[in-house]
């Protein structure tokens, strides 16, 4: 989404991200490794499958989907024509879903080629997306910039319900890029902040706040925009995170603050 708070709708004031509440862990992002990142990429979504990192970028006329080893030039690349504004992505079996911001269109792609297969429509804005297994079922989890997370069928993209994200009983708004992690939790960037929240997928309660501030140098930060992009690194308890127009990506562990 655009880098202006006024571009969100229906969010309300919510709860201050820095506030604390009983039962909410305070964590920080501890850097384990760094990778180069395209500073021209307006990052909207990250997702790993095996050793391949998928990245969706935004802005009208500049939106793309790319895939390849982290820190290297992509081996696959697809552009989104104007007026589409690329947003979050996720992989669900033989499908790759890509959101658009205010176009109301989700694109189903072939994850091996990035070729577009079809488009489906949805109401409201598209921000973040992740794929989650719950018991014997699978679902997509989608954010729209509010405190609401919508569940969707991974085959049809139809809504199947949802939850509201809350901390201390108050809505946490500007929920952005999502990662459905192997531990069952949903991790989410909070737009316009350096905070990632961990969410209980059953109740919507925030169970941890993660401080990811200070990853860039002062000169890098002057040319970069917001933190956005989180992907669980396969086979580890670590995550790859980056931001819009960031020159680096960071493999991090979330440790006590």
CORRA-V907633 format. One line per field, one symbol per residue. phi: phi as a letter, one per 20 degrees, with the letter a starting at -180 (. if undefined). A space follows every 50 residues. Layout:
phi = ???
This chain:
phi = .febgfeecmemfmdgfffdbgndfdcceefdaccfbffeeefcacbecm eedecdcdnfncfbccbrffncgfecbcedffefcfcfcbdcmecddcec fdemcddecefecmffdaccdbenedcdbbdcdcledcbedcdcneeedd ecffedmffcprbdecclndfdemfcgdceegfneddbfdgmcddddddf fednffdbddedfmfeffffffdddfgapbbfegmcddcdcbbfmeebdc ecdecgf
